[in-house]
Every structure is written in structure tokens, then in C-alpha cells.
Amino acid sequence: MAILKTYARLWSDSLDQALPLLERLTGAAPDLRVGFESVELAAVGDLLVIAGPPGERAKYAHASATVVVDDLDEVMAALAEAGAAITTPVAPSPTGRFLYARHADGAEVEYVEWVPELVRRIVHR
């Protein structure tokens, strides 16, 4: 089990407004841009922008980070052993699959297992 990438989360009303500055600051174009439910997501450098109406963004605001892992099943086992609570069970997403967990200390994190193509393209450049 390994953490492949960690994203700080940024909240925005509009990806189109947020991305030009973030591209300039990071010197990079987004690695990915996808819609998920009623929000849009874009990964730029080590930032994950979650954009959409405030009420829709609020559904995801409880997690402080997005952590990309190589094996979500192993992460679930480690979380269970550490007394964490799975607050959103494993579900599919445009990038693979994910879950949300509250650690025993109260930290809340989204864990994501990407499809192999994204791991090759973004992590193993």
C-alpha cells in the first residue's frame, strides 16, 4: 500500500475563473478535469479545485485532503485497524473509485484509487 499523490483542496465557484491563475502559479496545465455529480474537479500541480455552487461544494467540504493510493482495499483494512470510520463507502468515479473516512483523531480524508492510465500519466511521468 502506498500513497501516490496528495492534493490540497481549493473551493471555487468556477473552474474557468480559477484555472488561469493556478496554471500560471504552478507553471502547468491541469492533469485532469472532470465532472462529478454536480461539481467540476481539476487537478493542477498538487491542488484539487472543486468548483460549483456553494451548496453542492459543501457536500465534499468535510474532507481536508484528497489522497491518491495504489490499493484502496489495503487502505480500508489499515483504516479499520486504526479505528477509522468509513463515512462514504467505496464508490465509482470518473477517475477510478474512492471513499471518505474519518480517522480516529477526527481528521477526514478522501482516498482515491485511480485507473491505471491516470497513474501512468500523472504519477509515473
N, C-alpha and C positions, 0 to 999 in steps of 0.2 A: 504494500500500500504506500502510495506516495502522493504528496501534493505537487501538482504540476504547475499551477499558477494561482495567484490570489489577486482578486480585484477589490479595490476600494469602490464603494458605490457613490455615484453622484445622481442627484434628482433634478429633473428638468421638465419644463413644460413642453419643450420642443427639441427633438434631436437636430433638426435642421438649423436651429439657432445655436445649440450647444457645440456642435461638432467643429465648425471653423476655428474657434479659439483653441479647443482641445487638440486639434490636428496641428495647429501652429506651436502650441506649447510642448507637445510630445514629439513633433517632427515626424509624425506617422499618420497614415490614413487608418480608419477603423479596420481591425482584424475581422470583425463581423458586425453585421447589422441585421436584426431580425425582429419580427413582430411576435409578441406572446400575449395571448388573451387580448386585453385592451390597452397594452403599453407597447412601446418600442424599446429595444435594447441595442446598444452599440458598445463594443469593446475597443478602446483606444489606449494603447500602452497598457498600464496597469489600472485603468479606470473603466468601470462599467457604468454607462449612463443609462438610467431608467427614465424614460420620458413618457408623458401622457398627462391626462387630467389629474389634479391632486388627489381626488378620491380614489382613482384607480391605482396610482403610485403607492398610496397608503397601504394597500393590500400586501406590499412587499417590504415596507419600511421597518419591520421588526428585526430583520437580519442586518448585521453590521458589515458583513462582507460576503463575497461570493468566492468560494474555494473550489478550484477545479482539481479533481482527483483522478487517479488511474483506475480505481476499483471501488465503486460505490457500495458494493456488498461488504467489502472488508471495512470500509468506513462505518457502515451501520453496525457491524459487530463491535468495532472499537468504541463507538458511541454508547452502545448498550452496556459494555463492560465498565465504562466510565460513569454510568448513571445518567446519561443524557436522555432527553425525551424527544422523540421524533414528532414534530409539530405539523409537518406536512409530509405524508408518506411518499415514497418513490413514485414519480410520475414522469411521463414522457415530455420532452420539449423539442423545439426545432434543432437544438444542438446535441441532443442525447437524452439524458434523464437526470433528475435532480430530486433532492429532498431538503427540507428545512429541519433543523434540530436546535433545541435549547440545551446547552451544556449544563452540567450540574451547578456550575458557578453563575448561571444566568445568561451567559453570552448566547446570542442567537446567530446562526450561520446558515447560509445556503451552501450545500455541497452539490457539485455538478460533475457528472461523468460525461465527457464529450464523445461524440462519434470519432472513430479513428482518423478520418480525414481532417477534422479540426485539430486534433492533437498533432498530426504530422505538419499541418500548415502553420499553426500558431506556436506550438511549444517546441517542436523539433525542426526549426527552420534551418 
